[in-house]
């Protein structure tokens, strides 16, 4: 499998231009330590109208960090392509943690999917950004395609689980009482 993945990464190396290089370095920086998505979650949590969305983003990011970055990365201990092929010139600092799953992809899809599940109009650009961040990890030769795929899938699943649970709890809270509920609101 590594042979196919390296071929994909080498093909992406042929796409390098100064303009795209600068763009990919900037895009990948938005996923560094999840700062962009954490900031977005905190901002959304700060307003009553978007508090539930912000809370879901923050819970998703925390769950993904524990599952992906703390548990799986250290348990699987997959080396990064840039460690195995040091001759490829990197445009970013060599990451010090393991490769699987991609933390940038994980946090980006957690944030973007949460936004999408609450508001499709905001969610589509958020998902586009998440895809670009995930792609940047391949372009910059710091992750294998399966790392990015796993991070993206895990982020999607975690966000969907958190948002589904939160919406169900909110619906149940709104339906407390003896009157039957219809569509999350007490029947009139």
Secondary structure, 3 states (H helix, E strand, C coil): CHHHHHHHHHHHHCCCCHHHHHHHHHHHHCCHHHHHHHHHHHHHHCCHHHHHHHHHHHHHHHHHHHHHHHHHHHHHCCCCHHHHCCCCCCCCCCCCCCCCCCHHHHHHHHHHHHHHHHCHHHHHHHHHHHHHHHHHHHHCCCCCHHHHHHHHHHHHHHHHHHHHHHHHHHHHHHCCCCCCEECCEECC
